[in-house]
Amino acid sequence: MKLFLDCGVIAPILLIAAVLILAVLQPGYGHSQLISVLGAQGAPYAWLMNTALVVTGALIIVFAIGLHRLLAEGSFFGPLLIAAA
């Protein structure tokens, strides 16, 4: 159960780390640009950014499952909305 909830902490850290590292590696990228530029077709490390986005999404879904289990008598829609986000 704790591992499921830890995914909610790991997910944003992974995404922020990926954006910061790839921003340094991609020539011409500035932080005023959208992060989707890092995963766009033709970007040198697009596969890495897209993988980080997919893994982050999976971690958030796992977190929502853990939250649902923790709140067994509570709201069903709260965890569902987190997973949908």
Secondary structure, DSSP 8 states (H G I E B T S, - for coil): -HHHHHHHHHHHHHHHHHHHHHHHHSTT--TTS-GGGGGSTT-TTHHHHHHHHHHHHHHHHHHHHHHHHHTTTS-SHHHHHHHH-
